Amino acid sequence: MLQLLIDKLHNPHFLAMLLAAVAAIATVVTLAMPMLAGDTLDKRMKAVALEREKMRQRERERMARQEKVSLRTSPKAYMQTVVEQFNLTKWVGQEAARDKLMQAGYRGQGPYVAFLFFRMVVPLAMLVGSSFYVFVLAHLDLAPSLKLGLCLIATYVGMQLPFLFLKNKIQKRKLSIMRAFPDALDLLLICVESGMSIEAAFRRVSEEIGSQSIALCEELTLTTAELSYLPDRRQAYENLAKRTDLDGVKAVCLALQQAERYGTPMAQTLRVMSQENRDMRMSEAEKKAAALPPKLTVPMIVFFLPVLFVVILGPAAIKAIAAFNS
């Protein structure tokens, strides 16, 4: 059997027939494979489009849940009653507080009434709680004047707590807007260059940017509404700059106002502003990176150096003690 196979392989006629058969089969397979494979590209594109639509739907649902909290709400009845009876608008009301609430994402009369209510309730709660702790629970060996001073300090801290809460919310909101704003400008530039109006561009960008920043999505949505309904379009840009209180957004709003007034190309303005905002974001990151070594100096001195001294000098100290005892 082996000899027969060797004879066949040495037969030129048989080898020619074998190679011809292999070539014919390869030709048939090559021609038939595209028809048998099917159009996988269309299936993949449809799957990607379907997944993208699901992601957008999830983001819109999350935005809808967020809007239930962040959009204008009516004040609570008991808060409104307390504010009106004690006339807190006159005593603790501040016009700057409205701006701070707006920058923190709280709009309408409801958050302002809640802010006035907590400005009265929190100091009283801190005064009562600190007095009970200092004079009843903690038996401090202090003069009554010092105990009273501690209670007054706690009351002052309670007065500042609502402002500290607002400041924290504003910082988080600004950080979210600042990180997503250059990308929003790029999207806005693409929309404007494609022929969209500025209102349609703002609306489109607000729908797409929600996955990166809910705060920026809300601000752009409000700006879209103001551009559509306000008689003066410049007022919409000024309101956006006032609500965000960011230098980059203020510069873009000013540039858009000048483009509206003098008729300069909107696309060129947005391209320049986008690059400037990216440079500003990069410089902010570099500033934080440069400030990291001084911040690490104290922890390294306090925590690392004592351990290092123990590791280096410990064995020598143990040997010295052992030699001294012997």
NORRA-V482368 format. One record per residue. N is the residue number from 0. PHI is phi in degrees with one decimal (* if undefined). OMEGA is omega in degrees with one decimal (NA if undefined). BURIAL is 1 if it has 24 or more other C-alpha atoms within 12 Angstrom, else 0. Layout:
n->N phi->PHI omega->OMEGA burial->BURIAL
n->N phi->PHI omega->OMEGA burial->BURIAL
This chain:
n->0 phi->* omega->179.3 burial->0
n->1 phi->-68.6 omega->178.8 burial->0
n->2 phi->-65.7 omega->177.8 burial->0
n->3 phi->-62.6 omega->178.7 burial->0
n->4 phi->-65.3 omega->179.2 burial->0
n->5 phi->-67.4 omega->178.2 burial->0
n->6 phi->-65.3 omega->179.1 burial->0
n->7 phi->-64.8 omega->-178.8 burial->0
n->8 phi->-69.0 omega->177.6 burial->0
n->9 phi->-88.2 omega->179.1 burial->0
n->10 phi->-82.8 omega->-178.4 burial->0
n->11 phi->-63.3 omega->179.9 burial->0
n->12 phi->-63.7 omega->178.2 burial->0
n->13 phi->-65.9 omega->178.7 burial->0
n->14 phi->-63.5 omega->178.4 burial->0
n->15 phi->-64.6 omega->178.5 burial->0
n->16 phi->-64.2 omega->180.0 burial->0
n->17 phi->-64.9 omega->179.2 burial->0
n->18 phi->-66.2 omega->177.6 burial->0
n->19 phi->-64.6 omega->178.6 burial->0
n->20 phi->-65.7 omega->178.5 burial->0
n->21 phi->-62.9 omega->178.8 burial->0
n->22 phi->-64.7 omega->179.2 burial->0
n->23 phi->-64.8 omega->178.6 burial->0
n->24 phi->-64.0 omega->179.2 burial->0
n->25 phi->-62.9 omega->178.4 burial->0
n->26 phi->-64.3 omega->179.4 burial->0
n->27 phi->-63.6 omega->-179.7 burial->0
n->28 phi->-65.2 omega->-179.5 burial->0
n->29 phi->-64.2 omega->179.6 burial->0
n->30 phi->-74.6 omega->-175.0 burial->0
n->31 phi->-90.2 omega->-175.8 burial->0
n->32 phi->-63.1 omega->178.0 burial->0
n->33 phi->-59.3 omega->179.3 burial->0
n->34 phi->-74.8 omega->179.9 burial->0
n->35 phi->-83.2 omega->-175.8 burial->0
n->36 phi->-70.1 omega->-177.5 burial->0
n->37 phi->84.7 omega->-177.3 burial->0
n->38 phi->-91.4 omega->-179.6 burial->0
n->39 phi->-74.1 omega->-179.1 burial->0
n->40 phi->-64.4 omega->178.6 burial->0
n->41 phi->-63.0 omega->178.9 burial->0
n->42 phi->-64.4 omega->179.4 burial->0
n->43 phi->-66.0 omega->179.1 burial->0
n->44 phi->-64.2 omega->177.2 burial->0
n->45 phi->-65.9 omega->178.2 burial->0
n->46 phi->-65.0 omega->178.4 burial->0
n->47 phi->-64.1 omega->179.3 burial->0
n->48 phi->-63.1 omega->178.6 burial->0
n->49 phi->-65.8 omega->178.4 burial->0
n->50 phi->-65.5 omega->178.1 burial->0
n->51 phi->-63.6 omega->178.8 burial->0
n->52 phi->-66.5 omega->177.0 burial->0
n->53 phi->-65.3 omega->178.6 burial->0
n->54 phi->-63.2 omega->177.9 burial->0
n->55 phi->-62.2 omega->179.0 burial->0
n->56 phi->-64.3 omega->177.7 burial->0
n->57 phi->-64.8 omega->179.4 burial->0
n->58 phi->-66.4 omega->178.5 burial->1
n->59 phi->-66.0 omega->176.4 burial->0
n->60 phi->-64.5 omega->177.6 burial->0
n->61 phi->-66.2 omega->176.5 burial->0
n->62 phi->-64.3 omega->178.2 burial->1
n->63 phi->-64.4 omega->176.5 burial->0
n->64 phi->-65.4 omega->179.2 burial->0
n->65 phi->-67.5 omega->-178.6 burial->0
n->66 phi->-65.5 omega->177.2 burial->1
n->67 phi->-62.1 omega->179.9 burial->0
n->68 phi->-92.7 omega->-167.3 burial->0
n->69 phi->-91.9 omega->-178.7 burial->1
n->70 phi->-76.6 omega->-173.9 burial->1
n->71 phi->-58.5 omega->179.3 burial->0
n->72 phi->-129.2 omega->177.7 burial->0
n->73 phi->-81.0 omega->-177.6 burial->0
n->74 phi->-69.5 omega->175.4 burial->1
n->75 phi->-66.1 omega->-174.4 burial->0
n->76 phi->-66.1 omega->-177.1 burial->0
n->77 phi->-69.8 omega->176.5 burial->0
n->78 phi->-66.5 omega->178.8 burial->1
n->79 phi->-61.1 omega->-179.8 burial->1
n->80 phi->-65.0 omega->179.8 burial->0
n->81 phi->-63.4 omega->-178.7 burial->0
n->82 phi->-64.3 omega->-178.9 burial->1
n->83 phi->-72.9 omega->-177.6 burial->0
n->84 phi->-68.6 omega->-179.8 burial->0
n->85 phi->-92.7 omega->178.2 burial->0
n->86 phi->53.2 omega->-176.9 burial->0
n->87 phi->-68.3 omega->178.0 burial->1
n->88 phi->-61.2 omega->-179.3 burial->1
n->89 phi->-81.9 omega->-171.4 burial->0
n->90 phi->-88.1 omega->-176.8 burial->0
n->91 phi->-117.4 omega->179.8 burial->0
n->92 phi->-74.1 omega->178.6 burial->0
n->93 phi->-138.7 omega->178.1 burial->0
n->94 phi->-68.7 omega->177.9 burial->0
n->95 phi->-65.8 omega->179.5 burial->0
n->96 phi->-64.9 omega->177.7 burial->1
n->97 phi->-63.5 omega->178.0 burial->1
n->98 phi->-64.5 omega->179.1 burial->1
n->99 phi->-64.4 omega->177.7 burial->1
n->100 phi->-63.0 omega->179.4 burial->1
n->101 phi->-66.4 omega->177.8 burial->1
n->102 phi->-69.0 omega->177.3 burial->1
n->103 phi->-82.3 omega->179.4 burial->1
n->104 phi->95.4 omega->178.7 burial->1
n->105 phi->-100.9 omega->-174.9 burial->1
n->106 phi->-120.3 omega->176.5 burial->1
n->107 phi->95.7 omega->-176.8 burial->0
n->108 phi->-78.2 omega->-177.4 burial->1
n->109 phi->-61.3 omega->177.8 burial->1
n->110 phi->-62.3 omega->179.7 burial->1
n->111 phi->-67.5 omega->177.1 burial->1
n->112 phi->-64.3 omega->178.2 burial->1
n->113 phi->-63.8 omega->178.3 burial->1
n->114 phi->-63.5 omega->178.1 burial->1
n->115 phi->-64.1 omega->-179.8 burial->1
n->116 phi->-63.0 omega->-178.8 burial->1
n->117 phi->-72.9 omega->175.4 burial->1
n->118 phi->-66.6 omega->175.7 burial->1
n->119 phi->-91.6 omega->-172.1 burial->1
n->120 phi->-76.6 omega->-174.7 burial->1
n->121 phi->-63.5 omega->176.4 burial->1
n->122 phi->-60.7 omega->178.1 burial->1
n->123 phi->-64.1 omega->178.7 burial->0
n->124 phi->-65.3 omega->177.7 burial->0
n->125 phi->-66.2 omega->178.9 burial->1
n->126 phi->-64.6 omega->-178.8 burial->1
n->127 phi->-66.5 omega->-178.5 burial->0
n->128 phi->-65.3 omega->179.3 burial->0
n->129 phi->-68.1 omega->178.4 burial->1
n->130 phi->-64.9 omega->179.0 burial->1
n->131 phi->-64.1 omega->-179.1 burial->0
n->132 phi->-70.9 omega->-173.8 burial->0
n->133 phi->-72.3 omega->-172.7 burial->1
n->134 phi->-91.5 omega->-174.5 burial->0
n->135 phi->-114.6 omega->-173.6 burial->0
n->136 phi->-76.3 omega->-176.5 burial->0
n->137 phi->-88.9 omega->179.8 burial->0
n->138 phi->-85.4 omega->-177.8 burial->0
n->139 phi->-82.8 omega->178.0 burial->0
n->140 phi->-86.7 omega->-178.3 burial->0
n->141 phi->-130.7 omega->176.4 burial->0
n->142 phi->-70.5 omega->178.7 burial->0
n->143 phi->-58.4 omega->179.0 burial->0
n->144 phi->-65.2 omega->178.2 burial->0
n->145 phi->-67.7 omega->176.5 burial->0
n->146 phi->-62.5 omega->177.9 burial->1
n->147 phi->-64.7 omega->177.3 burial->0
n->148 phi->-63.1 omega->176.4 burial->0
n->149 phi->-61.9 omega->178.1 burial->1
n->150 phi->-65.4 omega->178.7 burial->1
n->151 phi->-67.3 omega->176.5 burial->1
n->152 phi->-63.4 omega->177.6 burial->0
n->153 phi->-63.1 omega->177.7 burial->1
n->154 phi->-64.7 omega->178.4 burial->1
n->155 phi->-64.7 omega->176.5 burial->0
n->156 phi->-62.7 omega->176.7 burial->0
n->157 phi->-63.4 omega->176.7 burial->1
n->158 phi->-67.9 omega->-177.7 burial->1
n->159 phi->-88.7 omega->-177.3 burial->0
n->160 phi->-60.5 omega->176.5 burial->0
n->161 phi->-58.5 omega->178.0 burial->1
n->162 phi->-67.7 omega->177.3 burial->1
n->163 phi->-64.9 omega->176.9 burial->0
n->164 phi->-63.0 omega->178.4 burial->0
n->165 phi->-63.3 omega->-179.9 burial->1
n->166 phi->-61.6 omega->178.5 burial->0
n->167 phi->-64.0 omega->178.2 burial->0
n->168 phi->-64.0 omega->-179.6 burial->0
n->169 phi->-65.2 omega->180.0 burial->1
n->170 phi->-63.0 omega->178.7 burial->0
n->171 phi->-65.0 omega->-179.6 burial->0
n->172 phi->-67.9 omega->178.1 burial->1
n->173 phi->-62.6 omega->179.6 burial->1
n->174 phi->-63.2 omega->178.5 burial->1
n->175 phi->-64.2 omega->-179.5 burial->1
n->176 phi->-68.9 omega->-176.7 burial->1
n->177 phi->-64.7 omega->180.0 burial->1
n->178 phi->-70.1 omega->-175.2 burial->1
n->179 phi->-96.7 omega->-172.8 burial->1
n->180 phi->-67.1 omega->176.9 burial->1
n->181 phi->-59.8 omega->177.0 burial->1
n->182 phi->-65.9 omega->177.0 burial->1
n->183 phi->-64.4 omega->177.3 burial->1
n->184 phi->-66.0 omega->176.6 burial->1
n->185 phi->-62.9 omega->177.3 burial->1
n->186 phi->-64.0 omega->178.6 burial->1
n->187 phi->-64.3 omega->177.8 burial->1
n->188 phi->-63.1 omega->179.3 burial->1
n->189 phi->-62.5 omega->-179.5 burial->1
n->190 phi->-65.2 omega->-178.9 burial->1
n->191 phi->-68.0 omega->179.5 burial->1
n->192 phi->-67.9 omega->177.6 burial->0
n->193 phi->-78.8 omega->176.8 burial->0
n->194 phi->107.3 omega->179.3 burial->0
n->195 phi->-72.9 omega->170.1 burial->0
n->196 phi->-74.7 omega->-176.2 burial->0
n->197 phi->-67.4 omega->177.4 burial->1
n->198 phi->-66.3 omega->179.0 burial->1
n->199 phi->-65.6 omega->178.6 burial->1
n->200 phi->-66.1 omega->177.4 burial->1
n->201 phi->-61.4 omega->-179.3 burial->1
n->202 phi->-65.6 omega->-179.3 burial->1
n->203 phi->-66.2 omega->-179.7 burial->1
n->204 phi->-66.3 omega->178.5 burial->1
n->205 phi->-63.4 omega->177.4 burial->1
n->206 phi->-74.3 omega->-174.7 burial->1
n->207 phi->-87.9 omega->-172.4 burial->1
n->208 phi->-85.0 omega->-178.0 burial->1
n->209 phi->-63.1 omega->179.1 burial->1
n->210 phi->-70.0 omega->179.5 burial->1
n->211 phi->-98.5 omega->-175.8 burial->1
n->212 phi->-151.0 omega->176.0 burial->1
n->213 phi->-66.8 omega->-178.7 burial->1
n->214 phi->-63.0 omega->179.2 burial->1
n->215 phi->-65.7 omega->176.0 burial->1
n->216 phi->-60.4 omega->178.4 burial->1
n->217 phi->-63.2 omega->-177.8 burial->1
n->218 phi->-65.7 omega->179.1 burial->1
n->219 phi->-68.3 omega->176.4 burial->1
n->220 phi->-65.0 omega->176.8 burial->1
n->221 phi->-63.9 omega->178.6 burial->1
n->222 phi->-65.0 omega->176.8 burial->1
n->223 phi->-60.6 omega->178.4 burial->1
n->224 phi->-64.6 omega->-179.6 burial->1
n->225 phi->-68.9 omega->176.3 burial->1
n->226 phi->-63.7 omega->-177.8 burial->1
n->227 phi->-82.1 omega->-170.1 burial->0
n->228 phi->-114.5 omega->-179.3 burial->0
n->229 phi->-73.1 omega->178.8 burial->0
n->230 phi->-67.8 omega->179.4 burial->0
n->231 phi->-111.4 omega->-177.1 burial->0
n->232 phi->-68.6 omega->179.3 burial->1
n->233 phi->-63.8 omega->178.5 burial->1
n->234 phi->-64.7 omega->178.2 burial->1
n->235 phi->-65.4 omega->178.0 burial->1
n->236 phi->-67.6 omega->178.2 burial->1
n->237 phi->-64.9 omega->178.5 burial->1
n->238 phi->-66.4 omega->177.4 burial->1
n->239 phi->-63.7 omega->178.2 burial->1
n->240 phi->-64.7 omega->-179.6 burial->1
n->241 phi->-71.0 omega->-178.4 burial->1
n->242 phi->-71.7 omega->-177.8 burial->1
n->243 phi->-86.4 omega->179.5 burial->1
n->244 phi->57.1 omega->176.3 burial->1
n->245 phi->-119.7 omega->-177.1 burial->1
n->246 phi->-62.9 omega->179.8 burial->0
n->247 phi->-64.1 omega->179.1 burial->1
n->248 phi->-68.5 omega->177.9 burial->1
n->249 phi->-62.4 omega->179.4 burial->1
n->250 phi->-64.5 omega->179.3 burial->1
n->251 phi->-66.2 omega->179.0 burial->1
n->252 phi->-63.8 omega->177.3 burial->1
n->253 phi->-64.2 omega->178.5 burial->1
n->254 phi->-65.3 omega->177.6 burial->1
n->255 phi->-66.8 omega->175.8 burial->1
n->256 phi->-62.9 omega->178.7 burial->1
n->257 phi->-66.5 omega->176.7 burial->0
n->258 phi->-65.0 omega->176.5 burial->0
n->259 phi->-66.7 omega->-174.6 burial->0
n->260 phi->-79.9 omega->-173.7 burial->0
n->261 phi->-100.8 omega->177.1 burial->0
n->262 phi->76.8 omega->177.4 burial->0
n->263 phi->-72.2 omega->-179.3 burial->0
n->264 phi->-60.3 omega->-178.2 burial->0
n->265 phi->-68.2 omega->-177.0 burial->1
n->266 phi->-65.7 omega->179.7 burial->1
n->267 phi->-64.2 omega->177.7 burial->0
n->268 phi->-61.5 omega->-179.0 burial->1
n->269 phi->-67.0 omega->179.2 burial->1
n->270 phi->-64.6 omega->179.4 burial->1
n->271 phi->-66.1 omega->-179.0 burial->0
n->272 phi->-66.4 omega->177.9 burial->1
n->273 phi->-63.8 omega->178.5 burial->1
n->274 phi->-64.7 omega->178.9 burial->0
n->275 phi->-64.0 omega->179.3 burial->0
n->276 phi->-69.0 omega->176.0 burial->1
n->277 phi->-66.8 omega->177.1 burial->1
n->278 phi->-64.0 omega->178.9 burial->0
n->279 phi->-65.8 omega->178.1 burial->0
n->280 phi->-66.0 omega->178.2 burial->1
n->281 phi->-67.0 omega->178.1 burial->0
n->282 phi->-65.0 omega->177.0 burial->0
n->283 phi->-66.5 omega->177.3 burial->0
n->284 phi->-66.5 omega->177.8 burial->0
n->285 phi->-65.5 omega->178.2 burial->0
n->286 phi->-64.9 omega->178.2 burial->0
n->287 phi->-66.7 omega->178.4 burial->0
n->288 phi->-66.8 omega->178.4 burial->0
n->289 phi->-69.9 omega->179.9 burial->0
n->290 phi->-82.5 omega->-177.2 burial->0
n->291 phi->-71.4 omega->-179.6 burial->0
n->292 phi->-58.8 omega->175.9 burial->0
n->293 phi->-61.6 omega->178.9 burial->0
n->294 phi->-70.7 omega->-179.6 burial->0
n->295 phi->-84.3 omega->-176.1 burial->0
n->296 phi->-64.7 omega->-177.7 burial->0
n->297 phi->-64.5 omega->176.5 burial->0
n->298 phi->-60.6 omega->178.7 burial->0
n->299 phi->-66.7 omega->179.4 burial->0
n->300 phi->-66.7 omega->-173.8 burial->0
n->301 phi->-77.0 omega->-170.9 burial->0
n->302 phi->-105.4 omega->-173.4 burial->0
n->303 phi->-85.7 omega->-174.9 burial->0
n->304 phi->-63.4 omega->176.8 burial->0
n->305 phi->-58.0 omega->178.4 burial->0
n->306 phi->-65.0 omega->179.0 burial->0
n->307 phi->-64.0 omega->177.5 burial->0
n->308 phi->-63.4 omega->179.0 burial->0
n->309 phi->-64.3 omega->-178.9 burial->0
n->310 phi->-66.7 omega->-176.2 burial->0
n->311 phi->-77.4 omega->-174.1 burial->0
n->312 phi->-89.8 omega->-176.8 burial->0
n->313 phi->-61.1 omega->179.4 burial->0
n->314 phi->-59.4 omega->179.1 burial->0
n->315 phi->-63.8 omega->179.2 burial->0
n->316 phi->-66.0 omega->179.2 burial->0
n->317 phi->-63.8 omega->178.3 burial->0
n->318 phi->-64.6 omega->179.2 burial->0
n->319 phi->-65.0 omega->179.2 burial->0
n->320 phi->-65.9 omega->179.9 burial->0
n->321 phi->-64.5 omega->178.4 burial->0
n->322 phi->-67.6 omega->179.5 burial->0
n->323 phi->-69.5 omega->-179.9 burial->0
n->324 phi->-72.1 omega->-179.8 burial->0
n->325 phi->-78.9 omega->NA burial->0
